[in-house]
Amino acid sequence: MDEEYDVIVLGTGLKECILSGLLSVDGLKVLHMDRNDYYGGESTSLNLIQLWKKFRNSDKPPAHLGSSRDYNVDMIPKFMMANGTLVRVLIHTDVTKYLYFKAVDGSYVYSKGKVHKVPSNDIEALKSPLMGMFEKRRARKFFIYVQDYNENDPKTHEGMDLTRISTRELIAKYGLDDNTMDFIGHAIALHRDDRYMDEPALDTVKRMKLYSESLARFQGGSPYIYPLYGLGELPQAFARLSAVYGGTYMLNKSECKVEFDDEGKVKGVTSEGETAKCKKVVCDPSYLPNKVRKIGKVARAICIMDHPIPNTSDSHSVQVILPQKQLGRKSDMYLFCCSYSHNVAPKGKFIAFVSAEAETDQPEIELKPGVDLLGPVDEVFYDTYDRYEPVNEPSLDNCFISTSYDATTHFESTVEDVLSMYTMITGKVVDLSVDLSAASAAEE
């Protein structure tokens, strides 16, 4: 291999595939390799036989679960905000032409031992059983303030500078109680813990606006969309995109070893005795283990069942957020459920995930509050995986390493990592002012 590439990308996880697509569209010469013989890396989707091999050391799942190939079980399940950053990236790169999305039915929150629909605007606030009568009125006023808020129009600010005052101070002005703030902060603004209360309120207000704009987009029961056949479709769509722009993909490349020059800068990648030269390497943490550190662990339960999650109005696809305070934890727990309506399981079957940042070494005990909300399950698999983040200095070694996926069941944090990596690699910012109507979701 005598040619030199601008960038070699190692691993076909979602983050790496998005970057490979963005860089190819920019006209860079990209070679993309993976040691596995399948797309997706950590974020792949498995059929039933693959799932059994991974967790049960058997290739014979029980017959009553139906055909193996009707299953697409995401290893890192996440929904997308309909107006969120990932959808903007998909439109910016034109990957939407390879994907079909469908709106997600429900968005729920766990409060005081029960699952409730997340009220997301002033009208729903008045109907929600989450709050008493007087609290509903206060919440309604707050939702109206957020809906009307426009960063560039001081008339909508009601005399408050949201870059200066904390979320806690903004909430105090509306007199909202802790429980109300709990579901607003975690299930609408999608904060993962309570640190946001003492940070500038602008971020929370923007996140709430994103939620309500996403919700309005498909008039569904949630602000989320999800690809038909599961997330495994995304890396493959970006692989097609990269190929259109001249990128080269190679799967099943054993032992991709990153080579460095005397100054410690990347000079190429060797696999099967051949070295491909390059200026930069982009990869997931598993390819450069000596340049990352462990930052935590995710615990999850993967459940196959024959019914929707109880108390979610029979939703065929749904996210339920369990705020940390409701469980006495340091961070939130997440339920994700999908089914045959998104072509990830055979008719009548539902796949549910319970995931959380692990705070103990006992996933079965730790995830119990979430698993208990699912009702009877046919099969359950428990799993934990370590999370890593890069500790290298990319300006010195030209290695750009993604951070492992977190426990959230939506994509907002994943895309933030991709966009900051893109800027580090290219010095540019992705233009995300796109026509959002280019991504449509199938109606029922």
C-alpha positions, 0 to 999 in steps of 0.5 A: 500500500503505497498511497497515503491517506489523510485519515485512517479511521479504526472501528466502525462504531457509530461515532467513527462512522459519522466522522468518516462520513463528515471527513469524506464529504469534506474531500479528505482521503479516508481509509476505514478499517475494523478488526471485526467482520461486522459494522458497528463496533460497540454500537452494533445490532445483533440477531438472536443467534448472535445475542445467544452466542455473546451472552449464553455461549450457545447458538440455540435460542429457544424456538418460541422467540421466533426467527433469529433474523427478525431481531436487531438488538442494539448493543448501545440503544439510543433514540434521536431527538427529532430536531436534535444534533444527530438528525442535523448531521444526518441531513447535512451529510445526506445520509437520510436517503439511506435510512427510514425513521419512525417516530417513537410512541412515548416519553415517560418519567418515573416519579414517586414509584409510578410511571407518568407521561412527560408533560412537555408544554403548558397544555399538558402541564395542566393535565398531568397527574405529576403535580397538584393543582397549584403546582400545575399553574406555576408549571404552566407559567414556566412552560410558557416562559420557555416556549416564548423565550428567544435568545435574541429578543430581550423582550422575552427575557423578563429581565433575566440574563440566563447566561448569568443566573443559575437554573436554581434561581430561575426555578425559584422565580416560578416557585416550582417544587423539587419533584416538578424540577426533577422531571423537567431537568431529567426527562425534558432537559435530559440532564444526567444528574443534578449539577445543572441546577447550579449552572447557567439556566440558558442551557436548560431552557435551550434543552427544553425548547429542543424537546418541545420543538422535536415533539411538535415535529411529528405530532407523536407522543414523544420527541424521539425518532428511531431508524427502522431495523435498529441503529445498526443501520446508521454505521452502514449508511455512513459507510455507503456515504463515505464510499460515494465520496471515495472513502475505502472500507475494510472489515475483518482486518486483524490486529490494526496496529497504529505506527508512530514516528520518532516524535511520537506522531502517527505515521500509519497503520499496519495490518496483515503485514502491510502498512497504510500511511496516514497523517491522522488516526481516528479510533475508538478506545479499544485501538489505542488502549495506552492513550485512554483511561477508565472513567466508569462502567455501564450496567444494563439488562437486555430483556425480551418480552411479549408485551409493552412496558406497563403504564405506557399506554401500550406504546410499542416504542418508549423511553422512560427516565428514572431520575437519580433522586427517585431511586437514591442514586448518583445518576439516572437510570433509563428504560428503552423499549422497541418492538416489531413496529420498528422492525427490531423484533418479530410481531408481538415481541418487545425488546427492553433495555434498562441501563445506568452508570454502574454504581456497584458491582452487582448489575442485577441488584442495581438495575432491579428498580428498572427491571421491576417496571417491565412486568414479566420478561421471557429472557433477560441478559445482564451485562456491564462494560467499562467506559474510557476517555482519551488522555492523549494530546491530539495536537502532539500525536495526531490521534483522535480517540472517541469516548465510550458510550454512556448509559443515556438512551438518547443521542445528545451526548454522543453527538457532542463528542463527535462534533468536538472531535470533528473540530479538533481534526479539521479546525472547522465547525460542522454547519448544522443550519439545515432544512430539517424537513429533509428527514421525514419519519414514517407515519403509522 
